[in-house]
């Protein structure tokens, strides 16, 4: 299964998201900058579809959300 990853920034921090379709989860990263595995929040695909972006992470830019939702649609065909 394919994995996806995105990085975006706000005025004061850099954030990341990793979508692992094989494991069926999203890993959200706050203030990324090192090669470590300390995600800030983790969700199943079902949790994301029910609640959206975790409240500890700023909402990603619209282009990232579009790509994320497209990736999720391709897995549910």
C-alpha positions in Angstrom: 0.0 0.0 0.0 1.1 3.5 -0.7 2.0 6.0 2.0 1.6 9.7 1.8 3.2 12.6 3.7 2.7 16.3 3.8 4.4 19.2 5.4 3.1 22.7 5.9 3.9 25.8 8.0 2.2 28.6 9.8 3.8 31.8 11.0 5.4 30.1 14.0 5.8 26.3 13.3 6.1 23.5 10.8 3.6 20.6 10.9 3.4 17.3 9.2 1.0 14.5 8.4 1.7 10.9 7.4 -1.1 8.7 6.0 -0.4 5.0 6.2 -3.0 3.2 4.2 -1.6 -0.3 5.1 -2.1 0.4 8.8 -5.2 2.5 8.3 -4.0 5.5 10.3 -3.0 9.1 10.1 0.0 10.4 12.2 0.0 14.2 12.8 3.2 16.0 13.7 3.6 19.3 15.6 6.8 21.4 15.2 8.6 18.8 13.1 12.3 19.3 12.5 14.1 16.1 13.4 14.0 12.6 12.1 12.1 11.1 15.1 8.9 9.2 15.5 7.2 11.4 18.0 3.8 12.1 16.5 1.6 14.5 18.3 -1.7 12.8 17.5 -2.7 9.6 15.8 -6.1 8.7 14.3 -7.6 5.8 12.5 -9.1 6.5 9.1 -12.6 6.2 10.6 -11.7 8.7 13.4 -10.5 11.2 10.9 -13.7 10.8 8.8 -15.8 11.4 11.9 -13.9 14.2 13.7 -11.5 15.7 11.1 -8.2 17.2 12.0 -7.2 16.8 15.7 -7.7 20.0 17.7 -4.0 20.1 18.6 -3.0 20.6 14.9 -3.9 23.7 12.8 -6.0 22.8 9.8 -3.7 22.1 6.8 -3.9 24.2 3.7 -6.7 23.4 1.3 -4.4 21.8 -1.3 -3.2 19.3 1.4 -6.7 18.5 2.5 -7.7 18.0 -1.1 -4.9 15.5 -1.7 -5.6 13.8 1.6 -9.3 13.3 0.8 -8.5 12.1 -2.7 -6.1 9.5 -1.3 -8.7 8.4 1.2 -11.3 8.1 -1.7 -9.0 5.9 -3.7 -8.8 3.4 -0.8 -12.6 3.1 -0.4 -13.4 2.1 -4.0 
